[in-house]
Amino acid sequence: MPVINLNYSEMKKLGDVKVLIAVNGGPTKTEADSTHIYLASRYNGYFITLDKRLLKKAKEVEILCGAKIATPSELLAYVNSSVEKLTNQKNAGYPGAGAGVPIE
C-alpha cells in the first residue's frame, strides 16, 4: 500500500470509512477499498466498482466522506448526461461551454 500523508482529520475520516465498509471483506480488502474510497473523496470523485457489498453502502459513504460509489454503467450514464448538457449549452451559445466549466 502506498504511503499517504494525512492530517488528523483525514486519518479520522479514513478510519470512519474503514468502519463503515468493514463487513465480511476481510482486513486486507477493507484496507485497500477504504483507502481508495477515501482518495476518491479527497479529489471529489468516484469509486467505480461492481462489489455489491460496497454498492449497498454508497449513500452512507457519500454522506460520510463525499465519495460517490457507482457501477461502471452509472458512471457512463453520468458522463453521457454531462456531455449532452455541454453540447446543449454550446449549441445555445453559452459562453465558455465546453471549456471546463462545471455543469452541476
trRosetta pair geometry for C-beta under 8 A, 3 or more apart (Angstrom, degrees):
i j d omega theta_ij theta_ji phi_ij phi_ji
1 31 6.9 -78 -78 141 151 117
1 32 7.0 -141 -98 -94 109 74
1 35 6.6 151 -154 -22 121 174
4 35 7.1 165 1 -155 147 109
4 39 7.4 -118 -117 -82 151 107
6 10 3.8 -137 -163 99 99 120
6 11 4.7 134 115 -59 127 76
6 14 6.5 -45 -135 -9 168 138
7 10 5.0 90 50 13 67 106
7 11 7.1 -128 99 -7 31 91
8 11 5.8 -57 -148 35 30 110
8 12 6.4 30 154 -20 65 105
9 12 5.6 -50 -148 34 34 114
9 13 6.4 36 152 -19 65 104
10 13 5.7 -51 -147 36 33 111
10 14 6.4 35 152 -18 65 105
10 38 7.7 101 -176 179 84 124
10 42 7.5 41 -138 -98 116 115
11 14 5.7 -53 -148 38 32 113
11 15 6.3 35 152 -20 64 106
12 15 5.5 -55 -150 37 31 114
12 16 6.4 35 151 -22 65 103
13 16 5.5 -50 -148 33 33 114
13 17 6.6 35 151 -20 64 101
13 38 6.5 130 116 -133 97 108
13 41 7.4 -133 154 97 131 146
13 64 7.5 145 -155 153 82 90
13 65 5.4 113 -178 -109 111 110
14 17 5.7 -51 -152 33 33 112
14 18 6.6 38 149 -22 64 103
14 34 6.4 101 -172 147 73 106
14 35 6.9 27 -150 -101 116 57
14 38 4.5 10 -105 -100 82 160
15 18 5.5 -50 -150 32 35 115
15 19 6.5 34 153 -17 66 103
16 19 5.8 -52 -149 36 33 111
16 20 6.3 34 153 -21 65 108
16 64 5.8 -165 129 -173 121 124
16 65 7.2 158 86 -56 114 108
17 20 5.6 -56 -148 36 31 114
17 21 6.3 4 165 1 67 110
17 34 4.5 143 114 -153 104 93
17 37 5.4 -178 -172 91 139 123
17 38 5.3 -155 22 -65 160 93
17 41 7.8 -155 -77 0 141 143
17 61 6.7 57 -131 -134 91 93
17 64 6.5 153 -84 118 70 137
17 65 5.8 -14 -72 -20 112 148
17 67 7.9 45 -117 21 134 134
18 21 6.7 -73 -144 47 22 90
18 22 5.8 32 161 -40 64 112
18 30 6.1 83 -151 154 79 106
18 31 7.2 16 -120 -99 114 48
18 34 4.2 23 -81 -124 67 170
19 22 5.9 -50 -138 19 25 116
20 57 6.1 132 150 -168 101 136
20 60 5.9 -174 -164 128 128 121
20 61 6.3 154 120 -85 146 74
20 64 6.1 -105 -51 -37 160 169
21 25 7.1 -7 145 12 93 143
21 30 6.1 167 103 -140 98 87
21 33 5.9 -125 131 110 153 125
21 34 5.8 -172 46 -78 129 90
21 37 7.1 142 -31 5 152 159
21 53 7.4 91 -166 137 87 100
21 54 6.2 11 -138 -108 122 79
21 57 5.7 -171 -99 72 77 169
21 61 7.2 32 -62 -83 106 117
22 25 7.0 -113 -133 39 45 101
22 30 4.8 45 -100 -142 77 149
22 34 7.9 -9 -52 -55 84 131
23 53 5.8 -150 48 -160 135 118
24 53 7.3 -130 52 -117 82 142
25 29 4.0 -122 160 96 101 123
25 30 4.8 133 82 -59 116 81
25 33 6.7 -30 152 9 163 144
25 53 6.1 164 -64 116 108 161
26 29 4.8 75 64 19 91 105
26 30 6.5 -167 85 -9 40 94
27 30 5.7 -59 -138 42 28 111
27 31 6.0 34 161 -26 65 107
28 31 5.8 -52 -148 31 28 113
28 32 6.6 21 157 -12 62 107
29 32 6.0 -59 -149 40 30 107
29 33 6.0 25 157 -15 67 112
30 33 5.9 -57 -138 42 28 108
30 34 5.9 25 164 -18 66 111
31 34 6.2 -59 -143 38 21 105
31 35 6.4 19 158 -17 60 110
32 35 5.9 -60 -149 37 27 109
32 36 6.3 21 158 -14 65 109
33 36 5.9 -61 -147 40 29 107
33 37 6.1 28 156 -18 67 109
33 51 7.5 -81 -116 68 136 167
33 54 6.3 -138 -167 -86 136 131
34 37 5.7 -53 -142 39 31 111
34 38 6.1 34 156 -21 65 106
35 38 5.8 -54 -146 36 29 111
35 39 6.4 27 155 -17 63 106
36 39 5.8 -53 -146 37 31 110
36 40 6.5 37 151 -22 63 102
36 47 6.0 114 128 -128 96 115
37 40 5.6 -52 -153 32 33 114
37 41 6.6 31 150 -18 65 103
37 47 4.9 -25 -106 -63 67 162
37 54 7.7 -158 -76 -150 130 124
37 61 6.1 -77 -173 -163 136 135
37 65 7.1 98 140 71 96 143
37 67 4.9 161 -176 87 76 168
37 69 7.0 -18 -122 -76 109 105
38 41 5.6 -56 -153 35 35 110
38 42 6.3 40 149 -27 67 104
38 65 6.4 -77 -116 177 62 160
38 67 7.2 -99 -90 -40 18 140
39 42 5.3 -46 -144 30 37 118
39 43 6.6 8 163 5 65 106
40 43 6.6 -77 -153 52 27 89
40 45 4.6 -109 -160 80 74 90
40 46 6.0 -86 -161 91 127 14
40 47 4.3 -120 -19 -55 166 87
40 67 4.1 80 95 -132 108 114
40 68 7.5 -120 149 40 126 57
41 44 7.3 29 -169 -80 35 32
41 45 7.7 -113 -62 44 19 63
41 65 3.9 -35 -122 140 167 104
41 66 4.5 113 -148 68 95 88
41 67 3.8 -76 -62 -47 85 90
44 66 6.6 -51 -113 145 61 125
45 67 7.1 -4 77 -132 56 76
45 68 7.3 -110 140 36 33 93
46 67 7.3 118 -130 -172 23 75
46 68 4.8 -43 -107 77 72 98
46 69 7.5 134 -164 -102 69 20
46 70 5.5 -39 -157 27 118 114
46 75 5.8 121 153 -104 165 116
47 54 7.5 -95 117 162 125 139
47 61 7.9 -61 36 136 135 150
47 67 5.3 32 -11 169 112 122
47 68 7.1 173 22 82 70 45
47 69 4.9 -27 70 -104 102 70
47 70 7.5 135 71 23 52 64
48 70 6.0 -32 -107 76 66 78
48 71 7.2 59 -157 -173 76 16
48 72 5.7 68 -173 -79 121 64
48 75 5.6 -32 -102 -28 117 148
49 54 5.3 19 86 73 153 139
49 55 6.7 -148 90 -54 101 88
49 69 6.4 -28 32 -164 111 96
49 70 7.9 124 33 73 65 33
49 71 7.2 -70 79 -102 44 50
50 55 7.8 -18 -166 -40 24 130
50 71 6.1 62 -97 -130 63 90
50 72 7.3 -22 -62 -4 94 97
51 54 4.3 53 92 17 111 108
51 55 6.5 168 88 -15 55 87
52 55 5.4 -55 -137 40 36 113
52 56 6.2 44 160 -28 67 101
53 56 6.3 -55 -159 26 23 112
53 57 7.3 4 149 -3 56 110
54 57 5.8 -69 -157 44 39 104
54 58 7.2 74 144 -65 67 74
54 61 7.7 12 -169 -29 81 152
54 69 5.5 -141 148 -162 100 148
55 58 5.5 -7 -160 -38 43 114
55 69 6.2 -158 -104 132 47 118
55 71 6.8 21 -107 -57 131 90
57 60 5.0 -65 -167 52 73 114
57 61 5.3 76 132 -29 93 103
57 69 7.1 46 84 33 75 159
58 61 5.9 -59 -145 37 26 109
58 62 6.3 24 159 -19 64 107
58 68 7.4 31 -169 -167 100 51
58 69 4.0 -132 -114 65 87 106
58 70 7.2 90 -136 -68 137 49
59 62 5.8 -55 -148 35 31 111
59 63 6.4 29 154 -17 65 106
60 63 5.8 -56 -149 37 31 110
60 64 6.1 29 154 -20 65 111
61 64 5.6 -58 -144 39 30 112
61 65 6.3 -38 180 36 67 97
61 67 5.6 -49 146 70 108 98
61 69 5.6 58 64 -16 143 120
62 65 7.6 -92 -134 59 17 58
62 66 6.4 30 -160 -136 56 16
62 67 6.4 -118 -95 74 56 46
62 68 5.7 41 -100 -96 113 57
62 69 7.2 -124 -48 10 91 79
70 74 3.9 -128 -171 88 108 126
70 75 5.0 132 106 -52 131 82
70 78 7.4 -19 -169 -10 170 134
71 74 4.7 98 50 3 76 102
71 75 7.2 -143 91 -3 42 85
72 75 5.8 -57 -151 37 33 110
72 76 6.3 35 153 -20 67 107
73 76 5.5 -51 -145 37 34 115
73 77 6.4 40 154 -22 65 102
74 77 5.7 -51 -150 33 32 113
74 78 6.6 34 151 -19 63 104
75 78 5.6 -53 -151 35 35 113
75 79 6.3 34 152 -19 67 105
76 79 5.6 -52 -145 37 33 111
76 80 6.2 34 155 -19 65 106
77 80 5.8 -53 -146 38 29 112
77 81 6.3 31 154 -20 63 108
78 81 5.7 -57 -149 37 29 112
78 82 6.3 29 153 -19 64 107
79 82 5.7 -56 -148 37 31 112
79 83 6.3 30 154 -19 66 105
80 83 5.8 -54 -147 36 30 110
80 84 6.3 32 153 -20 64 107
81 84 5.7 -55 -150 36 30 113
81 85 6.5 31 152 -20 64 104
82 85 5.7 -52 -149 34 32 111
82 86 6.4 30 154 -16 65 105
82 103 5.3 -166 -138 7 87 163
83 86 5.8 -55 -148 39 32 110
83 87 6.2 34 153 -21 65 107
84 87 5.6 -53 -146 36 30 113
84 88 6.3 31 155 -19 64 106
85 88 5.8 -56 -148 37 30 111
85 89 6.3 30 153 -19 65 106
85 103 5.1 90 98 -149 143 129
86 89 5.6 -54 -146 36 32 111
86 90 6.2 32 155 -19 66 106
86 97 5.9 151 -162 -178 67 87
86 98 5.1 110 175 -81 112 69
86 101 7.9 148 -117 60 97 94
86 103 6.7 -82 -59 -86 84 119
87 90 5.8 -54 -146 37 29 111
87 91 6.2 25 156 -15 64 109
87 98 7.8 69 -80 -76 41 112
88 91 5.8 -57 -144 41 29 109
88 92 6.1 23 156 -16 64 111
89 92 5.8 -63 -146 41 28 107
89 94 4.2 -50 -178 35 90 134
89 97 3.7 -173 118 -123 106 131
89 98 7.3 -179 83 -29 106 77
89 101 7.9 -119 125 75 159 133
90 93 7.8 53 175 -63 30 21
90 94 7.0 -73 -76 46 29 86
90 97 4.1 -163 -73 114 64 127
90 98 4.9 29 -76 -23 127 123
92 97 7.7 121 54 -51 83 163
93 97 8.0 138 135 10 9 136
94 97 4.3 93 76 -46 98 117
96 99 4.9 -99 -162 48 60 119
96 101 4.7 94 138 -56 109 135
97 101 6.5 -67 -104 36 34 136
98 101 7.6 10 19 22 21 100
